[in-house]
Amino acid sequence: GAGVSQTPSNKVTEKGKYVELRCDPISGHTALYWYRQSLGQGPEFLIYFQGTGAADDSGLPNDRFFAVRPEGSVSTLKIQRTERGDSAVYLCASSPPGGLAGYNEQFFGPGTRLTVL
Amino acid sequence: AQTVTQSQPEMSVQEAETVTLSCTYDTSESDYYLFWYKQPPSRQMILVIRQEAYKQQNATENRFSVNFQKAAKSFSLKISDSQLGDAAMYFCAYRKGDDKIIFGKGTRLHILP
């Protein structure tokens, strides 16, 4: 498949547990974005990678949230000590390098639905 | 900070009719992009249409067109000849360059057969 893939599709965990959410971007895409979409809301930005480094992590809500992209491809969003308020759909998007006039379309994955009981 | 506001939580339209979804935004930038995304129950975010702020001409993609009023910071989406497959959540969104996308809260569109 040529699209952005995210695993798992659904994740149910208990309050206080640790979870990892994975994003596989489109091959060759250098930029990768994480968004969180709470029920009835639009997606909200969490973090943006350009290559291996986090170019903007201003959207991470607190220090329980952390993301890595060690080889500039796959990214993992890690949530420690999960809380019920972390329940949401976590969306990943990637975009290619270059582009006209500074624009590169973001291609979204299907998301991971996280439920914290 | 940039914000995007969608004041219509839900809308309904008869199949084959035309519907307009409203969106306003706030920014101090002069060069940016505006988008409408469609999100069906599958959760996949699909780009419907894009507008560059420096272009005066309104973008059009088949049955989808926008009314971009830069001075008023208004960006509405018109769907002509509505089809059952158009039923979804629609999000208005803003982006400056390659930066993050800022989304509105969405409008749920129902298509009545």
Interface residues (C-beta under 8 A of the other chain):
Chain A: A31 Y33 Y35 G40 Q41 G42 P43 E44 F45 Y48 D56 G59 V89 L91 A93 S95 G99 A101 G102 Y103 N104 E105 Q106 F108 G109 P110 G111 R113
Chain B: V4 Y33 S42 R43 Q44 M45 I46 L47 R50 E52 F91 A93 G97 D98 D99 K100 I101 I102 F103 G104 K105 G106
